[in-house]
């Protein structure tokens, strides 16, 4: 059993192993895209289904190898959130794609594409960064909402009578400001307002500077800072895992040495 476990550990650590998994994920993604075309589905439907089945078989073997590599301490596998996500997708993929669960099965196939995130380390770091950035981004979004609210109320009072299409109510004004923030033809809205108030450009330029420049840079700063912290955490975690593996191997070698010494001692004690 130990030999099999060590063999599985070596397989999991091989780049070719991840390469095969990535290839199956990409094949599934291409099949899902081709399946949206009636012409391609009619022509290559059986082949696409075969690709799905082969990919599912590879994912089952992958999960089995990873579980065997940590046996009997399976909590090491399920303690990793990425492994838990992969296992959940695998379980959902086993749902038959016929009957009342057909829609769930098709959505489960779509989730296989997201597995690309769990296989590519850099994508994992980016996702971890986004999750880590949520608390900081929440405060930035709250500040941005306050700015939107203030400018929207001011815009309704200033421009509603002249340009009701863009400033008739608070909701429409918020949508208009969102359009201005994305810089999508925002000058048309500004020129319409300047027909009534020539100095209206101050309203729009100040909003663009605050919302589209300052706030976006704040978001970028939060994300970059958390990206740096996520990289440090990944490096620390990998170091801890390596150290833990070395300690386990050392403990196993120590136990084996003690058994050998005990056997040698028993042989010496024989008459």
RATAGI-V927886 format. One line per field, one symbol per residue. psi: psi as a letter, one per 20 degrees, with the letter a starting at -180 (. if undefined). Layout:
psi=???
This chain:
psi=ghggghghghghiqhhghggggghghggggghghiiphghghgjghgghhgggggggghghgggghhhhjqjmihhgihphghhgghghgghiippkrbijggghhhhhhhhhiihhhhohhhgggghggghigghhghghghhhggggghggghghhjghhmihikhrgghhghghhgghiknkhhggghghihgohjihhggghggggghfgghhgggggggghgghhghggggghgggghggggghggghgggghhghhgghhhhiq.
